Amino acid sequence: MVRFLWSVLTNIVAAVVGLLIASAVVDGFSMQMNGFIIAVVIFVVAQALFSPFIFKMAHKYAKALQGGVALISTFVALLLATLLTDGLTIDGVLAWVLGTVIVWLASALAGWILLTFIIKERAGDRD
């Protein structure tokens, strides 16, 4: 249970980092603070739900897309977050493409760094 909670917390923090970086860097990608938390929650839940489904579909029907599953699920999660909340708006094809890549990359790096930090801390506690 603790591992699951750390995973959820890591995913939320990683999503926040990715969305804030994309918002700061990409024109047409904006976050409104009044809906920010809802947008993050929708994004994280959509990522968690759609990643396995998209992976399974890519594995079954388009093996060449397997490497892009994370990018596709990031795009789908961004799409749902923009449709279901006013906290995130993305205008223009370039903003969608760059926003998807930046959110994916920044959240992946943030998640990796957070998990590495947590693992080091937990390993240090056992020594």
LOLOPA-352756 format. One record per atom (N, C-alpha, C): z, y, x; residue in three letters. Coordinates in pm, whole numbers, padded with zeros to 5 digits. Each point is the difference from the previous one (the first is absolute). Last residue first. Layout:
N
     up  north   east code
      Z      Y      X  Ala
...
END
This chain:
127
     up  north   east code
  00609  00112  02022  Asp
  00036 -00020  00143  Asp
  00144  00024  00026  Asp
 -00220  00072 -00428  Arg
  00036 -00141  00025  Arg
  00043 -00025  00143  Arg
 -00157  00429 -00156  Asp
  00127 -00032 -00067  Asp
  00047 -00142  00031  Asp
 -00424  00149  00151  Gly
  00106  00061  00078  Gly
  00137 -00027 -00061  Gly
 -00383 -00134 -00233  Ala
  00015 -00086  00118  Ala
  00112  00054  00088  Ala
 -00116  00256 -00370  Arg
  00064 -00124 -00045  Arg
  00021 -00095  00116  Arg
 -00233  00400  00085  Glu
  00139  00030 -00039  Glu
  00073 -00127 -00040  Glu
 -00461 -00033  00094  Lys
  00076  00028  00122  Lys
  00148  00026 -00032  Lys
 -00291 -00055 -00364  Ile
  00017 -00126  00072  Ile
  00080  00020  00128  Ile
 -00116  00382 -00246  Ile
  00098 -00081 -00074  Ile
  00027 -00131  00073  Ile
 -00339  00278  00172  Phe
  00131  00063  00017  Phe
  00110 -00084 -00066  Phe
 -00444 -00132 -00066  Thr
  00038 -00022  00139  Thr
  00139  00055  00027  Thr
 -00188  00085 -00418  Leu
  00040 -00140  00012  Leu
  00042 -00034  00142  Leu
 -00168  00435 -00079  Leu
  00127 -00021 -00070  Leu
  00048 -00144  00014  Leu
 -00426  00104  00174  Ile
  00106  00066  00079  Ile
  00136 -00023 -00066  Ile
 -00375 -00155 -00233  Trp
  00017 -00076  00123  Trp
  00114  00058  00085  Trp
 -00127  00232 -00389  Gly
  00064 -00126 -00033  Gly
  00028 -00084  00123  Gly
 -00244  00396  00055  Ala
  00139  00031 -00036  Ala
  00076 -00128 -00034  Ala
 -00462 -00039  00082  Leu
  00074  00034  00123  Leu
  00147  00029 -00029  Leu
 -00279 -00077 -00369  Ala
  00008 -00123  00081  Ala
  00079  00026  00128  Ala
 -00094  00365 -00278  Ser
  00103 -00085 -00060  Ser
  00014 -00131  00077  Ser
 -00335  00301  00141  Ala
  00132  00060  00019  Ala
  00110 -00088 -00059  Ala
 -00453 -00135 -00064  Leu
  00037 -00003  00142  Leu
  00143  00053  00021  Leu
 -00180  00013 -00443  Trp
  00009 -00138  00049  Trp
  00052 -00005  00143  Trp
 -00091  00422 -00184  Val
  00119 -00059 -00064  Val
  00019 -00143  00050  Val
 -00389  00214  00147  Ile
  00120  00061  00061  Ile
  00127 -00059 -00061  Ile
 -00420 -00135 -00178  Val
  00015 -00047  00138  Val
  00129  00054  00062  Val
 -00110  00146 -00436  Thr
  00026 -00144  00001  Thr
  00025 -00050  00142  Thr
 -00132  00449 -00051  Gly
  00134 -00022 -00052  Gly
  00038 -00147  00002  Gly
 -00442  00126  00113  Leu
  00096  00035  00105  Leu
  00144 -00025 -00045  Leu
 -00332 -00077 -00326  Val
 -00022 -00088  00116  Val
  00103  00028  00109  Val
  00005  00276 -00385  Trp
  00034 -00139 -00036  Trp
 -00012 -00091  00121  Trp
 -00137  00445  00050  Ala
  00146 -00006 -00014  Ala
  00045 -00141 -00035  Ala
 -00461  00084  00011  Leu
  00055  00004  00135  Leu
  00153 -00008 -00003  Leu
 -00231  00033 -00412  Val
 -00022 -00130  00064  Val
  00062 -00004  00139  Val
  00201  00327 -00389  Gly
 -00113 -00014  00090  Gly
 -00005 -00136  00069  Gly
  00459  00176 -00185  Asp
 -00127  00057 -00046  Asp
 -00106 -00016  00107  Asp
  00525 -00168 -00178  Ile
 -00098 -00018  00107  Ile
 -00135  00044 -00054  Ile
  00574  00020 -00116  Thr
 -00138  00029 -00038  Thr
 -00088 -00014  00123  Thr
  00537 -00116 -00200  Leu
 -00102 -00018  00104  Leu
 -00135  00033 -00058  Leu
  00400  00030 -00263  Gly
  00055  00023  00132  Gly
 -00100 -00011  00112  Gly
 -00021 -00079 -00494  Asp
 -00051  00130  00045  Asp
  00046  00030  00142  Asp
 -00095 -00504 -00235  Thr
  00098  00105  00025  Thr
 -00070  00129  00039  Thr
 -00229 -00420 -00100  Leu
  00123 -00016 -00077  Leu
  00104  00109  00021  Leu
 -00439 -00033  00228  Leu
 -00025 -00011 -00144  Leu
  00128  00004 -00082  Leu
  00007  00006  00479  Thr
 -00062  00124 -00049  Thr
 -00022 -00005 -00151  Thr
  00175 -00383  00216  Ala
  00097  00110  00010  Ala
 -00059  00131 -00049  Ala
 -00283 -00379  00023  Leu
  00100 -00013 -00107  Leu
  00102  00114  00003  Leu
 -00314 -00014  00348  Leu
 -00068  00023 -00127  Leu
  00099 -00007 -00116  Leu
  00153 -00119  00428  Leu
 -00020  00146 -00011  Leu
 -00066  00035 -00134  Leu
  00042 -00455  00098  Ala
  00133  00058 -00024  Ala
 -00009  00152 -00013  Ala
 -00391 -00232  00117  Val
  00037 -00031 -00139  Val
  00136  00062 -00034  Val
 -00145  00038  00448  Phe
 -00086  00079 -00089  Phe
  00039 -00022 -00146  Phe
  00214 -00267  00318  Thr
  00046  00139  00012  Thr
 -00080  00091 -00092  Thr
 -00135 -00445  00036  Ser
  00121  00010 -00081  Ser
  00062  00140  00010  Ser
 -00379 -00088  00266  Ile
 -00036 -00007 -00142  Ile
  00124  00013 -00088  Ile
  00065 -00022  00465  Leu
 -00066  00126 -00037  Leu
 -00035  00002 -00148  Leu
  00178 -00397  00174  Ala
  00103  00105  00000  Ala
 -00061  00135 -00038  Ala
 -00293 -00371  00050  Val
  00086 -00013 -00117  Val
  00104  00110 -00007  Val
 -00371 -00111  00329  Gly
  00018  00129 -00065  Gly
  00092 -00004 -00121  Gly
 -00128 -00386  00263  Gly
  00058  00096  00093  Gly
  00030  00134 -00062  Gly
 -00226 -00343 -00251  Gln
  00141 -00032  00024  Gln
  00067  00099  00095  Gln
 -00477 -00034 -00161  Leu
  00089  00110 -00039  Leu
  00147 -00024  00033  Leu
 -00359 -00323  00066  Ala
 -00022  00112  00091  Ala
  00093  00117 -00030  Ala
 -00025 -00392 -00281  Lys
  00082 -00019  00120  Lys
 -00015  00115  00100  Lys
 -00074 -00067 -00524  Ala
 -00063  00083  00104  Ala
  00084 -00005  00126  Ala
  00109 -00261 -00402  Tyr
 -00135  00047 -00031  Tyr
 -00069  00075  00113  Tyr
  00455 -00207  00027  Lys
 -00079 -00088 -00085  Lys
 -00146  00043 -00009  Lys
  00320  00258  00242  His
 -00007 -00132  00062  His
 -00093 -00092 -00079  His
  00096  00425 -00174  Ala
 -00085  00013  00119  Ala
 -00017 -00136  00067  Ala
  00293  00022 -00363  Met
 -00137  00021 -00046  Met
 -00096  00010  00120  Met
  00461 -00031  00091  Lys
 -00048 -00125 -00059  Lys
 -00145  00013 -00045  Lys
  00216  00387  00160  Phe
 -00019 -00096  00108  Phe
 -00058 -00131 -00053  Phe
  00124  00325 -00310  Ile
 -00123  00040  00069  Ile
 -00029 -00095  00115  Ile
  00403 -00068 -00231  Phe
 -00114 -00025 -00088  Phe
 -00131  00032  00070  Phe
  00411  00102  00222  Pro
 -00028 -00145 -00005  Pro
 -00122 -00034 -00086  Pro
  00121  00465  00018  Ser
 -00039 -00055  00131  Ser
 -00024 -00151 -00004  Ser
  00168  00268 -00381  Phe
 -00143 -00021  00015  Phe
 -00041 -00058  00135  Phe
  00467  00101 -00128  Leu
 -00062 -00086 -00100  Leu
 -00145 -00034  00030  Leu
  00253  00296  00282  Ala
  00065 -00131 -00001  Ala
 -00068 -00095 -00097  Ala
 -00148  00450  00019  Gln
 -00028 -00069  00127  Gln
  00055 -00141 -00004  Gln
  00110  00275 -00360  Ala
 -00141 -00041 -00006  Ala
 -00040 -00073  00127  Ala
  00429  00186 -00012  Val
 -00009 -00113 -00093  Val
 -00144 -00051 -00009  Val
  00075  00387  00258  Val
  00064 -00118  00063  Val
 -00011 -00122 -00091  Val
 -00164  00415 -00170  Phe
 -00077 -00043  00117  Phe
  00057 -00128  00060  Phe
  00240  00210 -00346  Ile
 -00122 -00062 -00052  Ile
 -00084 -00054  00115  Ile
  00377  00244  00122  Val
  00039 -00126 -00063  Val
 -00122 -00073 -00054  Val
 -00068  00429  00178  Val
  00037 -00094  00106  Val
  00035 -00136 -00061  Val
 -00085  00354 -00298  Ala
 -00123 -00040  00069  Ala
  00029 -00103  00109  Ala
  00366  00194 -00220  Ile
 -00071 -00091 -00090  Ile
 -00128 -00050  00065  Ile
  00240  00326  00230  Ile
  00076 -00126 -00002  Ile
 -00070 -00102 -00088  Ile
 -00184  00441  00016  Phe
 -00011 -00071  00127  Phe
  00067 -00137 -00003  Phe
 -00064  00385 -00326  Gly
 -00037 -00138 -00031  Gly
 -00007 -00089  00122  Gly
  00130  00466  00021  Asn
  00057 -00040 -00128  Asn
 -00036 -00144 -00038  Asn
 -00174  00222  00400  Met
  00137 -00049  00011  Met
  00059 -00047 -00133  Met
 -00517 -00022  00151  Gln
  00084  00098 -00067  Gln
  00142 -00058 -00004  Gln
 -00462 -00081  00325  Met
  00118 -00055 -00065  Met
  00075  00116 -00065  Met
 -00544 -00099  00185  Ser
  00122  00082 -00014  Ser
  00107 -00072 -00079  Ser
 -00521  00010  00241  Phe
  00104 -00102 -00020  Phe
  00131  00076 -00008  Phe
 -00400  00231  00095  Gly
 -00027 -00068 -00126  Gly
  00099 -00111 -00031  Gly
 -00062  00121  00502  Asp
 -00029  00096 -00107  Asp
 -00037 -00078 -00126  Asp
  00313 -00190  00408  Val
 -00127 -00013 -00073  Val
 -00012  00107 -00108  Val
  00394 -00045  00292  Val
 -00119 -00002  00086  Val
 -00131  00009 -00078  Val
  00458 -00018 -00193  Ala
 -00002  00109  00098  Ala
 -00133  00012  00073  Ala
  00078 -00353 -00311  Ser
  00008  00126 -00072  Ser
 -00009  00120  00095  Ser
  00029 -00435  00179  Ala
 -00132  00021 -00062  Ala
 -00004  00134 -00073  Ala
  00413 -00126  00177  Ile
 -00095  00028  00109  Ile
 -00139  00027 -00059  Ile
  00335 -00136 -00301  Leu
  00026  00136  00051  Leu
 -00097  00038  00112  Leu
 -00019 -00441 -00177  Leu
 -00044  00098 -00098  Leu
  00021  00143  00047  Leu
  00158 -00357  00275  Gly
 -00146 -00002 -00012  Gly
 -00052  00105 -00096  Gly
  00471 -00056  00040  Val
 -00058  00053  00125  Val
 -00151  00008 -00012  Val
  00225 -00205 -00355  Val
  00030  00143  00004  Val
 -00063  00064  00123  Val
 -00024 -00466 -00032  Ala
 -00090  00065 -00096  Ala
  00021  00151 -00002  Ala
  00292 -00258  00261  Ala
 -00134 -00002  00059  Ala
 -00101  00068 -00092  Ala
  00439 -00061 -00160  Val
 -00002  00101  00107  Val
 -00139  00008  00063  Val
  00062 -00336 -00320  Ile
  00012  00132 -00062  Ile
 -00008  00110  00105  Ile
  00005 -00449  00145  Asn
 -00126  00031 -00067  Asn
  00003  00139 -00064  Asn
  00398 -00164  00197  Thr
 -00101  00026  00102  Thr
 -00133  00038 -00063  Thr
  00343 -00138 -00287  Leu
  00032  00130  00059  Leu
 -00104  00039  00105  Leu
 -00035 -00430 -00184  Val
 -00030  00101 -00101  Val
  00024  00140  00056  Val
  00125 -00360  00273  Ser
 -00146  00004 -00015  Ser
 -00041  00107 -00100  Ser
  00456 -00090  00055  Trp
 -00053  00070  00118  Trp
 -00151  00013 -00009  Trp
  00205 -00252 -00335  Leu
  00034  00142 -00015  Leu
 -00049  00082  00119  Leu
 -00052 -00469  00019  Phe
 -00086  00056 -00104  Phe
  00026  00150 -00016  Phe
  00283 -00241  00286  Arg
 -00134  00011  00060  Arg
 -00097  00064 -00099  Arg
  00428 -00107 -00152  Val
  00006  00115  00089  Val
 -00137  00024  00063  Val
  00056 -00381 -00265  Met
  00000  00119 -00082  Met
  00000  00126  00086  Met
END
